[in-house]
Amino acid sequence: MNRLSNASEGMPMEAPKLSGPATSAGMQQYLTFTSADELFAVPIAPIREIIEFPGLTQIPLTPAFLRGVINLRGAVVPVIDLAVRFGRSETSIARRTCIVIVEVALEDGVHAIGVIVDAVNEVLEVDPAKLEKRPGFGTGLRSDFVSCMLNLDDRFVVVLDMERVLSTEELEQLVASTVTAPSVASAEV
């Protein structure tokens, strides 16, 4: 279920095409977005949907990168600020700020995690030959967060490994903390 929706109204909005006809033979699809004014890409396979930035319910005593939780059609979803996770300033909420809902595999199953980004740009069909080995340094990020680099002719784009952006232990703690989150069920997103 890949879509862009208004979280408060549940209404679909215009969005980059996340799925559709099969890609050209051997091509891979990547969603590009900005965070802390830097361009990143992620494979679209684990992306469930993209929503407008709703209000968040904050949870005390959690890591700074956990901005809070949202109620997404009855499910409590933890939301992280990607910029803070990368050691940068908190994302300023603007008109194009949105949350990318990503599914991640944990020991007890697959869970949805929301990721705040400055803006979603586009979905690219990429020839795997355009993917370069990740550098050991120079990206400004922990090397384990970087899956590879995408060569877009005029520049390189960091492809994130969303399963590693948070360690399994941190993800499990976030998911566990949302089970006891303050009541967000009353305002369905």
Secondary structure, DSSP 8 states (H G I E B T S, - for coil): ---EEETTTTEE------S-S--STT-EEEEEEEETTEEEEEESTTEEEEEE----B--TTS-TTEEEEEEETTEEEEEEEHHHHTTS------TT-EEEEEEEEETTEEEEEEEEESEEEEEEEE-GGGEE---SSSSSS-GGGEEEEEE-SS-EEEEE-HHHHS-HHHHHHHHHHHHT----TTS--
